[in-house]
Amino acid sequence: MGKTRTDAEQQIAELLRTAKKSLHLSVAFLSRLDGTTQHLEVVESSVPFLFQEGVTQVQETTLCQAILDKKLPAVIPDLKVHPAAMRLPAARMPRIRSYVSVPVTLSDGTLYGTFCAAGLTSDKDLTKRDKALMDVLASAASVIIEPQVKETERRTEIEHRLDPVVAGGGPAVALQPIVDLGTGVRVGSEALSRFPAEWERTPDVVFAEAHSVGRGDELELLALRRAAEHLQVVEGYVAMNVSPGTLMTPAFTELLAELPVDRVLLELSEHDPVEDYDALMAVLAPFRAAGLRLAIDDVGAGFSSLRHIVVTSPDVIKIDRSLVTGVDADPVRSILIRSLVDFARGLGARVVAEGIETAEEAAVLRDLAVDYGQGWHFGRPAVPEPVGAPEPEPAPAAPIPVPRPRRTLARRT
């Protein structure tokens, strides 16, 4: 039994059946040409043992290539009339004697392959009119093929871009300070992945692309390991971002088991959906019991904040920069942030404001009882020096703040 055809291949097969029936020939097929090899991708044949999907041939020895090179006409009623055709392998096995081939071209002019029909006997009725039909069918085939081609190109480009980063052990990871807004003391850092500038992609886009090609967990775990390396050279805690999907992998659990979890703040983005909260909390339970703290990131920027927060009962709520920017001049932002602070207090959670860029923003956030802040006002992300190395403006280190006891929220059923 052959492989199951995709929806696109089924549509191509319908076009091939139309060509085969209309031209009264033995076989019709779509071939892909990669420059060196012809691949028979979809075949409709009355003699399937002679023409099979998946068969490959050297491209330069095919009738299709000879027609593309204009060494042979597109419509050949009788191969025996053309010595050049009779010298090709197809004239001997499967002993083709009539042939029609037209190019399949994508919208950008790229040659994908050929749309062909062939007979095992000569056929004097084949004419240019038959080529016109094949051109129409080939054009329809190109419309069906193109999305798949573009997706393959996209995946290939992402894979090639990620390969050297993965081979090198993952992305570079910088740390951005997190400070106590009341004292200015640095209490921790957030680990931020950095990818080559020439990619012109933010880290969240890179991770999303990696997940779209099945390599997101791999890339996230490498980034987490790079972040964990900083625990050896900085004081305080290190906040590390992880998606719910990666968190559920055995490799993530193995990594956490290697770390001093009382110095780790694990950040889950509000944007990432959680398919099974019970399973997620079960994975985290032993580590939270050992001192791991959980933060919900990007609060206020997404769609699922309340459920994300209430169900996970986090130790830290991180307010997205979209609410923080300009808070000193916007009463509405102040009211929203004050509400989030009150909500966090009810959970026994601390609040971190992200994206603070001015002293004025920091002052207002302090007055709103926000516990901690991070942003360019306090320091840009940088690769840290080892503990004890001189720094231009050292920030005093402080022990990790102990979270207030959380009040259990009663759920309504």
Secondary structure, DSSP 8 states (H G I E B T S, - for coil): ------HHHHHHHHHHHHHHHHHT-SEEEEEEE-SSEEEEEEEEESSTTTS-TT-EEEGGGSHHHHHHTTSS-SEES-GGG-HHHHTSGGGTSS---EEEEEEEE-TTS-EEEEEEEEESS--TT--HHHHHHHHHHHHHHHHHHHHHHHHHHHHHHHHHHHHHHHHTTS-EEEEEEEEETTT--EEEEEEEEE--GGG---HHHHHHHHHHTT-HHHHHHHHHHHHHHGGGT-SSEEEEE--HHHHTSHHHHHHHHHS-GGGEEEEEETTS--S-HHHHHHHHHHHHHTT-EEEEEEETTSS-HHHHHHHH--SEEEE-HHHHTTGGG-HHHHHHHHHHHHHHHHHT-EEEE----SHHHHHHHHHTT--EE-STTT---B----TTS--SS---B----------------
